[in-house]
Amino acid sequence: MSLDTNRKVLISRAGGPDRLQLVDAPMPAYGADEVLIRIEAVGVAFADVLIREGLYPDVPLPATPGYEVVGLVVSKGEQVTSVDIGARVAALTIHGGYAKYLNVSAASVVAVPPSLKSPAAASLVLNGLTAYQMLTRCVALDSTQSILVWGAAGGVGSILLDLARHFGITAYGVASGSRLDFVAEKGAIPINRSEGDVASILKQHAPAGVDAVFDGVGGPNVAVSQRCLNEGGTVVLFGVQGGFVGGRRSLVRLIRTYLASSSTALSIFLSNRGLKGYVITPWFRQFPDRYKADLSNIFTLAAKGSISPQIDVVLPLSRVAEAHQRINAGSQLGKIILDPTC
């Protein structure tokens, strides 16, 4: 690649992984308050699937997905004094990260500790920040003694288990198959969703229920989460994966997910239990100081070994379609990372 071109992934039309096209593009122009990053690692997120399907708010197609990046600052605008060239930084980009180079606001980057490798850091920008803010800001951490985590072997779920162990919280992790062993290795009590009703299985361990449930499925699943709560407990809803089949949007499932979530919200309210929604993008935009402080805290915990992000696989950017196929199949254990340097 010549010095004046940038290799990136482009989605021109909504669809499956075959819509992810690797193209040569002009080098991004950075503004006076921006830095130019040579990306070393970018996480693959469910939000990228929404972008690919043309469903992510305020990201019209054509677009380049890529919600989170880690890389080196190779140039910067004349107004930037807070970041040095050569610094390794992370950024929550929302889109644009599937590329070799990207320009971002200098005010939004967070320094990466030297001991934390780029793939590990990239796996924490979205997933780690989501887990940390949900546990420390969406529920009362001081009075939370037990939690249930859906998708406990996934990117967000596994970090929630790490954080629960760090804060001394009893965690129950919903999984199946070989992932149950992974949940146990994280210090949580596995709940095998293949054995029947999750709420009934949980009540065998915690008859009164748990203080908080973290639900990334949505739809009818929220009613199950409600039955897992104790009196005054809270469901934190952070995803709608129940509206997708094999990583592809299903109109019928999306409608059912919306209607079921809406009706369950009323029943939770009437039962003296709480329901909170968490979407990282508005939090990032409305509370930039929280974003930087919380992401720095996550990096510090990872650098100390208090949390250990699980990397499923690191793939070159040229194999982006394979990365999305793995997301579609739900076969990953932890985070999928793309490496634009190879």
C-alpha positions in Angstrom: 0.0 0.0 0.0 1.3 3.4 -0.9 1.7 6.1 1.7 -1.2 8.1 0.3 -3.8 5.3 0.5 -5.7 3.7 3.3 -6.9 0.1 3.3 -10.4 -0.3 4.9 -13.6 -2.3 4.8 -16.6 -0.7 3.1 -20.3 -1.8 3.2 -22.2 -0.3 0.3 -25.4 -2.2 0.7 -27.0 -3.9 3.7 -26.7 -7.7 4.0 -24.6 -10.6 5.1 -20.8 -10.9 5.5 -20.4 -11.0 1.8 -21.2 -7.2 1.8 -17.9 -6.5 3.6 -15.5 -5.3 0.9 -11.8 -4.5 1.4 -10.9 -1.4 -0.6 -8.1 1.1 -1.1 -9.2 4.6 -0.1 -7.5 8.0 0.4 -5.7 8.6 3.6 -8.0 10.2 6.1 -7.6 14.0 6.6 -7.3 15.0 10.3 -8.4 18.3 11.7 -6.6 20.7 14.0 -8.0 18.9 17.1 -7.6 15.4 15.9 -5.0 12.6 15.8 -4.2 10.2 13.1 -4.0 6.6 14.4 -2.3 3.6 12.7 -4.6 0.9 13.9 -3.0 -2.2 15.5 -6.2 -3.9 16.7 -9.9 -3.5 16.2 -12.7 -5.4 18.0 -15.5 -7.1 16.1 -18.8 -6.2 17.9 -22.5 -7.0 17.5 -22.9 -3.3 16.7 -20.9 -3.9 13.6 -23.5 -6.5 12.6 -26.2 -3.8 13.0 -24.2 -1.5 10.8 -23.8 -4.3 8.2 -27.5 -4.8 8.3 -28.2 -1.1 7.9 -29.9 -0.9 11.3 -27.5 1.2 13.4 -28.8 4.7 14.2 -27.1 7.6 12.5 -24.7 5.4 10.5 -26.1 5.4 7.0 -24.6 3.2 4.3 -22.1 3.2 2.7 -20.1 2.9 5.8 -17.1 1.3 7.4 -17.8 -0.6 10.6 -15.4 -0.8 13.6 -16.6 0.4 17.0 -13.3 0.3 18.9 -9.6 0.6 18.0 -6.2 0.6 19.5 -3.1 1.9 17.7 -0.3 4.4 17.5 -0.6 8.1 17.0 1.4 8.9 13.8 0.4 12.5 13.3 -1.7 15.2 14.9 -3.4 18.5 14.4 -1.7 21.8 15.4 -4.1 22.3 18.3 -3.4 18.9 19.9 -1.2 19.2 23.0 -2.6 16.4 25.2 -1.4 13.5 23.0 2.2 12.8 21.7 3.1 11.3 18.4 4.1 7.6 19.1 1.6 7.2 21.9 -0.4 4.0 21.9 -4.1 4.9 22.5 -7.6 3.5 22.4 -10.7 5.1 21.1 -14.4 4.3 20.9 -15.0 5.1 17.3 -18.6 3.8 16.8 -17.8 3.3 13.1 -14.7 3.5 10.8 -12.4 1.2 12.8 -12.1 -1.5 10.1 -9.1 0.3 8.5 -5.4 0.7 8.7 -5.6 4.4 9.5 -8.3 6.5 11.2 -8.6 10.1 12.4 -10.3 10.7 15.8 -10.8 13.6 18.2 -7.7 13.9 20.5 -10.1 14.5 23.4 -11.6 11.0 23.0 -8.5 8.9 23.1 -7.3 7.0 26.2 -3.8 6.0 26.9 -3.1 2.2 26.9 -0.8 0.9 29.6 2.5 -0.4 28.2 2.0 -3.9 29.6 -1.4 -4.3 28.0 -1.1 -5.7 24.4 -3.2 -4.1 21.7 -5.6 -7.0 21.1 -6.4 -7.2 24.8 -6.9 -3.5 25.0 -9.1 -3.4 21.9 -11.3 -6.2 23.5 -11.9 -3.9 26.5 -12.9 -0.6 24.8 -16.5 -1.6 24.0 -17.0 -4.8 26.0 -15.0 -3.8 29.1 -16.5 -0.3 29.2 -20.0 -1.7 28.8 -19.5 -4.3 31.6 -17.9 -1.8 33.9 -20.5 1.0 33.5 -23.4 -1.4 33.8 -22.0 -2.9 37.1 -20.8 0.4 38.7 -23.3 2.9 37.3 -26.5 1.1 36.5 -26.9 -0.7 39.7 -25.9 0.1 43.3 -22.6 -1.6 43.5 -22.2 -1.3 47.3 -25.5 -3.3 47.9 -25.1 -5.7 45.0 -24.2 -9.1 46.4 -25.3 -11.4 43.5 -25.8 -11.1 39.7 -26.9 -13.3 36.8 -25.2 -12.8 33.4 -26.7 -14.0 30.1 -24.1 -14.9 27.5 -21.6 -15.3 30.2 -18.9 -16.7 27.9 -19.2 -13.8 25.5 -17.2 -10.6 25.3 -19.3 -8.5 27.7 -20.4 -11.4 29.8 -17.0 -12.8 30.6 -15.8 -9.4 31.7 -18.8 -9.0 34.0 -17.8 -12.3 35.6 -14.2 -10.9 36.1 -15.5 -7.7 37.6 -17.9 -9.6 39.9 -15.0 -11.7 41.2 -12.9 -8.5 41.6 -15.7 -6.8 43.6 -16.6 -9.9 45.7 -20.0 -10.4 44.1 -21.5 -13.9 43.6 -22.0 -14.4 39.9 -24.2 -16.9 38.0 -23.3 -17.3 34.3 -25.8 -18.6 31.7 -24.1 -20.7 29.1 -24.1 -24.2 27.6 -21.8 -27.0 26.4 -18.1 -26.5 26.9 -18.7 -22.9 27.8 -19.9 -24.0 31.2 -16.4 -24.9 32.2 -15.2 -21.5 31.0 -17.8 -19.8 33.3 -16.6 -21.9 36.2 -13.0 -20.9 35.5 -14.0 -17.3 35.8 -15.2 -18.0 39.3 -18.9 -18.0 38.6 -21.6 -20.6 39.1 -22.6 -22.0 35.7 -26.3 -22.1 34.8 -26.9 -24.5 31.9 -29.6 -23.1 29.7 -29.9 -26.4 27.9 -31.3 -28.1 31.0 -34.5 -26.1 31.1 -35.9 -22.9 32.5 -33.0 -20.6 33.6 -35.0 -19.0 36.4 -36.0 -22.3 37.9 -32.4 -23.6 37.8 -31.1 -20.3 39.4 -33.6 -20.6 42.2 -32.1 -23.9 43.2 -28.9 -22.0 44.0 -30.4 -18.7 45.1 -34.0 -19.2 46.2 -34.7 -15.5 46.8 -33.2 -14.5 43.4 -30.3 -12.2 42.6 -29.8 -8.4 42.9 -29.2 -7.8 39.2 -29.5 -9.5 35.9 -27.6 -8.4 32.8 -29.6 -9.3 29.7 -28.2 -8.8 26.2 -30.9 -10.9 24.5 -34.0 -8.9 25.1 -37.6 -9.7 24.0 -39.2 -12.6 25.8 -36.0 -13.3 27.6 -36.5 -10.2 29.8 -39.5 -12.0 31.4 -37.2 -14.8 32.4 -34.7 -12.3 33.7 -37.5 -10.7 35.8 -38.2 -14.1 37.5 -34.5 -14.3 38.5 -34.7 -11.1 40.5 -35.1 -10.8 44.2 -37.4 -8.1 45.7 -36.2 -4.7 44.5 -33.7 -6.2 42.0 -32.9 -4.8 38.6 -32.7 -6.1 35.1 -30.1 -4.2 33.0 -31.0 -4.6 29.3 -28.1 -3.9 26.9 -28.9 -5.7 23.7 -31.5 -7.2 21.3 -29.8 -10.3 20.0 -33.1 -12.0 20.3 -34.2 -10.1 17.2 -31.6 -11.9 15.0 -31.3 -15.4 13.6 -27.8 -16.6 12.6 -26.5 -13.0 12.8 -29.1 -11.8 10.3 -32.0 -9.5 11.2 -35.4 -11.2 11.3 -38.3 -8.7 11.0 -40.7 -11.0 12.8 -38.2 -11.6 15.6 -37.4 -7.9 15.9 -41.1 -7.0 16.2 -41.6 -9.8 18.8 -38.5 -8.6 20.7 -39.8 -5.0 20.8 -43.3 -6.0 21.9 -42.2 -8.5 24.5 -39.6 -6.1 26.0 -42.3 -3.4 26.2 -44.9 -5.6 27.9 -42.3 -7.0 30.3 -41.1 -3.5 31.3 -44.6 -2.8 32.6 -44.8 -6.1 34.5 -41.4 -5.4 36.1 -42.5 -2.0 37.2 -45.6 -3.4 38.8 -43.7 -6.1 40.6 -41.5 -3.6 42.5 -38.5 -4.5 40.4 -36.4 -2.3 38.2 -35.6 -2.3 34.5 -32.8 -0.2 33.1 -31.5 0.1 29.6 -27.8 0.7 28.7 -26.6 1.9 25.3 -23.0 2.9 25.2 -23.2 5.5 22.5 -25.3 8.2 24.2 -23.3 7.6 27.4 -20.1 8.2 25.5 -21.4 11.4 24.0 -23.2 12.8 27.0 -20.6 11.9 29.7 -17.2 12.0 28.0 -15.4 12.4 31.4 -17.0 9.2 32.7 -16.0 7.4 29.5 -12.4 8.3 29.8 -12.2 7.6 33.6 -14.1 4.3 33.3 -12.0 3.1 30.4 -8.8 4.0 32.2 -10.0 2.1 35.2 -10.7 -1.0 33.1 -7.2 -0.8 31.5 -5.7 -0.5 35.0 -7.6 -3.6 36.2 -6.5 -5.5 33.1 -2.8 -4.4 33.5 -2.9 -5.6 37.1 -4.4 -9.0 36.1 -7.6 -8.3 38.0 -9.6 -9.0 34.9 -8.5 -11.1 31.9 -10.2 -10.4 28.6 -10.8 -13.5 26.6 -9.6 -13.3 22.9 -11.3 -15.9 20.7 -9.1 -15.2 17.6 -7.1 -12.5 15.9 -7.6 -12.3 12.2 -6.1 -10.1 9.5 -8.4 -7.4 8.1 -8.6 -9.3 4.8 -10.5 -12.1 6.7 -13.2 -9.7 7.9 -16.0 -11.8 6.3 -14.8 -14.8 8.3 -14.9 -12.8 11.5 -18.6 -11.9 10.8 -19.4 -15.5 9.9 -18.1 -16.5 13.4 -20.3 -13.7 15.0 -23.3 -15.0 13.0 -22.8 -18.5 14.1 -22.3 -17.5 17.7 -19.2 -19.8 17.9 -16.8 -17.4 19.4 -15.5 -17.6 23.0 -14.7 -14.1 24.0 -13.7 -11.4 21.6 -12.8 -11.5 17.9 -10.1 -9.1 16.9 -9.0 -7.8 13.5 -5.4 -6.8 12.8 -5.1 -4.2 10.0 -1.3 -4.4 10.1 -1.1 -7.8 8.3 
